[in-house]
Amino acid sequence: QRAEPDGRPRLAGGRRRPSPLARAVAGLCFLACAAAVAYGLYLIVPQFH
C-alpha cells in the first residue's frame, strides 16, 4: 500500500484522506442541516411554542 507524500497511509481502495478544511466544512454543513431539521420540528409541533 502506497503512502501519501507526507507519509500518511492512503485509505482502502487508494482513496486520499480529506483535508482538515474539507472535514470542517462537512461538519458545518451537517450542523446546518441538523439545525434546519430541528427548526422544522419546532414549527410543526405546537407543544414547543
NUFI-601663 format. One record per atom (N, C-alpha, C, O, CB): residue in three letters; atom name; x negated, y, z negated; chain. Coordinates in steps of 0.02 Angstrom, whole numbers, always signed. Each point is the difference from the previous one (the first is absolute). Glycine has a CB too. Example, Ala and Ser with C-alpha at 12.3 -4.5 7.8 and 13.67 -1.06 7.14 Angstrom:
# residues 2
+------+------+--------+--------+--------+-------+
| resn | name |     xx |     yy |     zz | chain |
+------+------+--------+--------+--------+-------+
|  ALA |    N |   -660 |   -284 |   -390 |     A |
|  ALA |   CA |    +45 |    +59 |     +0 |     A |
|  ALA |    C |    -45 |    +60 |     +0 |     A |
|  ALA |    O |    -52 |     -1 |    -33 |     A |
|  ALA |   CB |   +147 |    -58 |    -29 |     A |
|  SER |    N |    -77 |   +112 |    +98 |     A |
|  SER |   CA |    -42 |    +59 |     -3 |     A |
|  SER |    C |    +39 |    +55 |    -37 |     A |
|  SER |    O |    -25 |    +55 |     -8 |     A |
|  SER |   CB |    -34 |    -87 |   +116 |     A |
+------+------+--------+--------+--------+-------+
//
This chain:
# residues 49
+------+------+--------+--------+--------+-------+
| resn | name |     xx |     yy |     zz | chain |
+------+------+--------+--------+--------+-------+
|  GLN |    N |    -43 |    -59 |     +0 |     A |
|  GLN |   CA |    +43 |    +59 |     +0 |     A |
|  GLN |    C |    -45 |    +62 |     +0 |     A |
|  GLN |    O |    -45 |     +6 |    -41 |     A |
|  GLN |   CB |   +138 |    -68 |    -20 |     A |
|  ARG |    N |    -79 |   +106 |   +107 |     A |
|  ARG |   CA |    -41 |    +61 |     +5 |     A |
|  ARG |    C |    +24 |    +52 |    -50 |     A |
|  ARG |    O |    +58 |     +0 |    -22 |     A |
|  ARG |   CB |    -80 |    -23 |   +143 |     A |
|  ALA |    N |    -23 |    +68 |   -139 |     A |
|  ALA |   CA |    +16 |    +52 |    -48 |     A |
|  ALA |    C |     +4 |    +67 |    +37 |     A |
|  ALA |    O |    -23 |     +7 |    +57 |     A |
|  ALA |   CB |    -34 |    -71 |   -151 |     A |
|  GLU |    N |    +85 |   +113 |    +60 |     A |
|  GLU |   CA |     +3 |    +68 |    +25 |     A |
|  GLU |    C |    -70 |    +30 |     -1 |     A |
|  GLU |    O |    -44 |    -28 |    -33 |     A |
|  GLU |   CB |   +164 |    +41 |     -7 |     A |
|  PRO |    N |   -131 |    +42 |    +75 |     A |
|  PRO |   CA |    -67 |    +32 |     -2 |     A |
|  PRO |    C |    -22 |    +20 |    -71 |     A |
|  PRO |    O |    -60 |     +1 |    -14 |     A |
|  PRO |   CB |    +82 |    +40 |   +128 |     A |
|  ASP |    N |    +25 |    -26 |   -158 |     A |
|  ASP |   CA |    -19 |    +19 |    -68 |     A |
|  ASP |    C |     -6 |    -61 |    -46 |     A |
|  ASP |    O |     -9 |     +9 |    -61 |     A |
|  ASP |   CB |    +66 |   +101 |    +79 |     A |
|  GLY |    N |    -52 |   -170 |     +9 |     A |
|  GLY |   CA |    -10 |    -60 |    -40 |     A |
|  GLY |    C |    +63 |    -33 |    -27 |     A |
|  GLY |    O |     -3 |    -55 |    -27 |     A |
|  GLY |   CB |   -103 |   +103 |     -2 |     A |
|  ARG |    N |   +163 |    -14 |    +36 |     A |
|  ARG |   CA |    +63 |    -29 |    -25 |     A |
|  ARG |    C |    +22 |    -57 |    +47 |     A |
|  ARG |    O |     -9 |     +6 |    +61 |     A |
|  ARG |   CB |    +43 |   +105 |   -113 |     A |
|  PRO |    N |     -6 |   -165 |    +25 |     A |
|  PRO |   CA |    +23 |    -54 |    +44 |     A |
|  PRO |    C |    +63 |    +20 |    +36 |     A |
|  PRO |    O |    +40 |    +41 |    -24 |     A |
|  PRO |   CB |    -91 |   -125 |    -52 |     A |
|  ARG |    N |    +61 |    +55 |   +136 |     A |
|  ARG |   CA |    +62 |    +12 |    +37 |     A |
|  ARG |    C |    +55 |    -43 |    -30 |     A |
|  ARG |    O |    -13 |    -50 |    -33 |     A |
|  ARG |   CB |    -52 |    +78 |   +138 |     A |
|  LEU |    N |   +127 |     -8 |    -92 |     A |
|  LEU |   CA |    +57 |    -39 |    -22 |     A |
|  LEU |    C |     +8 |    -60 |    +46 |     A |
|  LEU |    O |    -35 |     -5 |    +51 |     A |
|  LEU |   CB |    +91 |   +107 |    -97 |     A |
|  ALA |    N |    -12 |   -148 |    +29 |     A |
|  ALA |   CA |    +12 |    -59 |    +41 |     A |
|  ALA |    C |    +22 |    +20 |    +70 |     A |
|  ALA |    O |    +37 |    +48 |     +8 |     A |
|  ALA |   CB |     -6 |   -114 |   -111 |     A |
|  GLY |    N |    -54 |    +30 |   +152 |     A |
|  GLY |   CA |    +18 |    +15 |    +69 |     A |
|  GLY |    C |    -41 |    +57 |    +30 |     A |
|  GLY |    O |    +15 |    +22 |    +55 |     A |
|  GLY |   CB |    +98 |    -61 |    -80 |     A |
|  GLY |    N |   -165 |    +62 |    -10 |     A |
|  GLY |   CA |    -42 |    +53 |    +27 |     A |
|  GLY |    C |    +28 |    +69 |     -7 |     A |
|  GLY |    O |    -27 |    +48 |    +29 |     A |
|  GLY |   CB |    -15 |   -131 |    +49 |     A |
|  ARG |    N |    +97 |    +90 |   -115 |     A |
|  ARG |   CA |    +29 |    +67 |     -8 |     A |
|  ARG |    C |    -43 |    +42 |    -47 |     A |
|  ARG |    O |    -35 |    -26 |    -43 |     A |
|  ARG |   CB |   +150 |    -20 |    +62 |     A |
|  ARG |    N |   -112 |   +111 |    -10 |     A |
|  ARG |   CA |    -39 |    +46 |    -41 |     A |
|  ARG |    C |    +43 |    +24 |    -58 |     A |
|  ARG |    O |    +61 |     +5 |     +5 |     A |
|  ARG |   CB |   -130 |    +31 |    +94 |     A |
|  ARG |    N |    +37 |    -21 |   -155 |     A |
|  ARG |   CA |    +36 |    +27 |    -58 |     A |
|  ARG |    C |    +20 |    +72 |    +15 |     A |
|  ARG |    O |    -38 |    +37 |    +31 |     A |
|  ARG |   CB |    -27 |   -113 |   -110 |     A |
|  PRO |    N |   +125 |    +96 |    +56 |     A |
|  PRO |   CA |    +20 |    +70 |    +10 |     A |
|  PRO |    C |    -42 |    +46 |    -44 |     A |
|  PRO |    O |    -23 |    -18 |    -54 |     A |
|  PRO |   CB |   +140 |    -19 |    +81 |     A |
|  SER |    N |   -128 |    +97 |     -2 |     A |
|  SER |   CA |    -40 |    +49 |    -38 |     A |
|  SER |    C |    +38 |    +23 |    -62 |     A |
|  SER |    O |    +61 |     -9 |     -3 |     A |
|  SER |   CB |   -118 |    +46 |   +110 |     A |
|  PRO |    N |    +23 |     -9 |   -156 |     A |
|  PRO |   CA |    +34 |    +26 |    -59 |     A |
|  PRO |    C |    +52 |    +53 |    +17 |     A |
|  PRO |    O |    +53 |     +4 |    -32 |     A |
|  PRO |   CB |   -155 |    -29 |    -35 |     A |
|  LEU |    N |    +88 |    +66 |   +117 |     A |
|  LEU |   CA |    +49 |    +51 |    +20 |     A |
|  LEU |    C |    +62 |    -32 |    +28 |     A |
|  LEU |    O |    +56 |    +21 |    -15 |     A |
|  LEU |   CB |   -149 |    +59 |    +39 |     A |
|  ALA |    N |    +85 |   -132 |    +17 |     A |
|  ALA |   CA |    +58 |    -35 |    +28 |     A |
|  ALA |    C |    +41 |    -33 |    -55 |     A |
|  ALA |    O |    +62 |     +1 |     +3 |     A |
|  ALA |   CB |   -125 |    -21 |   +104 |     A |
|  ARG |    N |    +30 |     -7 |   -156 |     A |
|  ARG |   CA |    +36 |    -30 |    -57 |     A |
|  ARG |    C |    +39 |    +53 |    -39 |     A |
|  ARG |    O |    +56 |    -12 |    -21 |     A |
|  ARG |   CB |   -143 |    -78 |    +14 |     A |
|  ALA |    N |    +57 |   +148 |     -3 |     A |
|  ALA |   CA |    +33 |    +54 |    -37 |     A |
|  ALA |    C |    +61 |    +24 |    +38 |     A |
|  ALA |    O |    +53 |    +11 |    -30 |     A |
|  ALA |   CB |   -162 |    +23 |    -21 |     A |
|  VAL |    N |   +103 |    -25 |   +116 |     A |
|  VAL |   CA |    +57 |    +22 |    +41 |     A |
|  VAL |    C |    +55 |    -52 |     -1 |     A |
|  VAL |    O |    +59 |    +18 |     -5 |     A |
|  VAL |   CB |   -137 |    +48 |    +79 |     A |
|  ALA |    N |    +60 |   -130 |    -70 |     A |
|  ALA |   CA |    +50 |    -53 |     -2 |     A |
|  ALA |    C |    +36 |     +0 |    -68 |     A |
|  ALA |    O |    +61 |    -10 |     -2 |     A |
|  ALA |   CB |   -129 |    -59 |    +82 |     A |
|  GLY |    N |    +31 |    +80 |   -133 |     A |
|  GLY |   CA |    +31 |     +3 |    -66 |     A |
|  GLY |    C |    +48 |    +59 |     -7 |     A |
|  GLY |    O |    +53 |     -7 |    -30 |     A |
|  GLY |   CB |   -154 |    -47 |    -16 |     A |
|  LEU |    N |    +82 |   +111 |    +74 |     A |
|  LEU |   CA |    +44 |    +58 |     -3 |     A |
|  LEU |    C |    +63 |    -11 |    +41 |     A |
|  LEU |    O |    +55 |    +20 |    -20 |     A |
|  LEU |   CB |   -154 |    +54 |     +5 |     A |
|  CYS |    N |    +93 |   -107 |    +73 |     A |
|  CYS |   CA |    +59 |    -16 |    +40 |     A |
|  CYS |    C |    +46 |    -48 |    -37 |     A |
|  CYS |    O |    +61 |     +9 |     +0 |     A |
|  CYS |   CB |   -128 |     +8 |   +105 |     A |
|  PHE |    N |    +38 |    -66 |   -139 |     A |
|  PHE |   CA |    +40 |    -47 |    -39 |     A |
|  PHE |    C |    +37 |    +36 |    -55 |     A |
|  PHE |    O |    +59 |    -12 |    -11 |     A |
|  PHE |   CB |   -141 |    -79 |    +37 |     A |
|  LEU |    N |    +48 |   +136 |    -62 |     A |
|  LEU |   CA |    +33 |    +37 |    -54 |     A |
|  LEU |    C |    +55 |    +46 |    +27 |     A |
|  LEU |    O |    +52 |     +8 |    -32 |     A |
|  LEU |   CB |   -158 |    -13 |    -33 |     A |
|  ALA |    N |    +94 |    +36 |   +123 |     A |
|  ALA |   CA |    +52 |    +43 |    +30 |     A |
|  ALA |    C |    +62 |    -40 |    +18 |     A |
|  ALA |    O |    +56 |    +23 |    -11 |     A |
|  ALA |   CB |   -146 |    +53 |    +56 |     A |
|  CYS |    N |    +80 |   -136 |    -18 |     A |
|  CYS |   CA |    +58 |    -42 |    +17 |     A |
|  CYS |    C |    +36 |    -23 |    -63 |     A |
|  CYS |    O |    +62 |     -2 |     -2 |     A |
|  CYS |   CB |   -121 |    -36 |   +105 |     A |
|  ALA |    N |    +22 |    +20 |   -155 |     A |
|  ALA |   CA |    +31 |    -21 |    -63 |     A |
|  ALA |    C |    +39 |    +58 |    -30 |     A |
|  ALA |    O |    +54 |    -11 |    -28 |     A |
|  ALA |   CB |   -146 |    -72 |     +9 |     A |
|  ALA |    N |    +66 |   +144 |    +23 |     A |
|  ALA |   CA |    +36 |    +58 |    -26 |     A |
|  ALA |    C |    +63 |    +13 |    +40 |     A |
|  ALA |    O |    +51 |    +18 |    -29 |     A |
|  ALA |   CB |   -160 |    +31 |    -10 |     A |
|  ALA |    N |   +107 |    -58 |   +105 |     A |
|  ALA |   CA |    +60 |     +9 |    +41 |     A |
|  ALA |    C |    +53 |    -51 |    -18 |     A |
|  ALA |    O |    +59 |    +17 |     -3 |     A |
|  ALA |   CB |   -130 |    +29 |    +96 |     A |
|  VAL |    N |    +51 |   -108 |   -105 |     A |
|  VAL |   CA |    +48 |    -52 |    -20 |     A |
|  VAL |    C |    +30 |    +17 |    -68 |     A |
|  VAL |    O |    +61 |     -7 |    -10 |     A |
|  VAL |   CB |   -124 |    -79 |    +77 |     A |
|  ALA |    N |    +22 |   +107 |   -114 |     A |
|  ALA |   CA |    +25 |    +17 |    -67 |     A |
|  ALA |    C |    +48 |    +59 |     +4 |     A |
|  ALA |    O |    +50 |     +0 |    -35 |     A |
|  ALA |   CB |   -157 |    -43 |    -16 |     A |
|  TYR |    N |    +91 |    +93 |    +92 |     A |
|  TYR |   CA |    +45 |    +57 |     +7 |     A |
|  TYR |    C |    +66 |    -21 |    +32 |     A |
|  TYR |    O |    +53 |    +25 |    -19 |     A |
|  TYR |   CB |   -153 |    +52 |    +28 |     A |
|  GLY |    N |    +96 |   -122 |    +40 |     A |
|  GLY |   CA |    +62 |    -25 |    +31 |     A |
|  GLY |    C |    +43 |    -36 |    -50 |     A |
|  GLY |    O |    +61 |     +8 |     +0 |     A |
|  GLY |   CB |   -121 |    -19 |   +108 |     A |
|  LEU |    N |    +30 |    -29 |   -151 |     A |
|  LEU |   CA |    +39 |    -34 |    -52 |     A |
|  LEU |    C |    +30 |    +50 |    -48 |     A |
|  LEU |    O |    +56 |     -8 |    -23 |     A |
|  LEU |   CB |   -130 |    -92 |    +33 |     A |
|  TYR |    N |    +36 |   +152 |    -26 |     A |
|  TYR |   CA |    +26 |    +53 |    -44 |     A |
|  TYR |    C |    +62 |    +33 |    +31 |     A |
|  TYR |    O |    +48 |    +14 |    -36 |     A |
|  TYR |   CB |   -165 |     +6 |     -8 |     A |
|  LEU |    N |   +115 |     -9 |   +109 |     A |
|  LEU |   CA |    +57 |    +32 |    +33 |     A |
|  LEU |    C |    +60 |    -47 |     +5 |     A |
|  LEU |    O |    +57 |    +23 |     -2 |     A |
|  LEU |   CB |   -137 |    +48 |    +66 |     A |
|  ILE |    N |    +68 |   -135 |    -57 |     A |
|  ILE |   CA |    +55 |    -48 |     +9 |     A |
|  ILE |    C |    +34 |    -17 |    -66 |     A |
|  ILE |    O |    +62 |     -6 |     -1 |     A |
|  ILE |   CB |   -123 |    -41 |   +100 |     A |
|  VAL |    N |    +24 |    +39 |   -153 |     A |
|  VAL |   CA |    +28 |    -23 |    -63 |     A |
|  VAL |    C |    +20 |    +60 |    -42 |     A |
|  VAL |    O |    -43 |    +36 |    -24 |     A |
|  VAL |   CB |    -27 |   -142 |    +27 |     A |
|  PRO |    N |   +136 |   +116 |    -13 |     A |
|  PRO |   CA |    +22 |    +59 |    -38 |     A |
|  PRO |    C |    -20 |     -1 |    -74 |     A |
|  PRO |    O |     -4 |    +52 |    -32 |     A |
|  PRO |   CB |    +99 |    -44 |   +111 |     A |
|  GLN |    N |   -109 |    -67 |   -106 |     A |
|  GLN |   CA |    -18 |     -5 |    -70 |     A |
|  GLN |    C |    -66 |    +36 |    -15 |     A |
|  GLN |    O |    -11 |    +21 |    -57 |     A |
|  GLN |   CB |    +72 |   -130 |    +51 |     A |
|  PHE |    N |   -103 |   +118 |    +56 |     A |
|  PHE |   CA |    -64 |    +33 |    -10 |     A |
|  PHE |    C |     +6 |    +76 |     -2 |     A |
|  PHE |    O |    -48 |    +34 |    -18 |     A |
|  PHE |   CB |     -6 |   -130 |    +76 |     A |
|  HIS |    N |   +111 |   +123 |    -41 |     A |
|  HIS |   CA |     +7 |    +74 |     +3 |     A |
|  HIS |    C |    +17 |    +28 |    -68 |     A |
|  HIS |    O |     +8 |    +60 |     -7 |     A |
|  HIS |   CB |    +29 |    -68 |   +125 |     A |
+------+------+--------+--------+--------+-------+
//
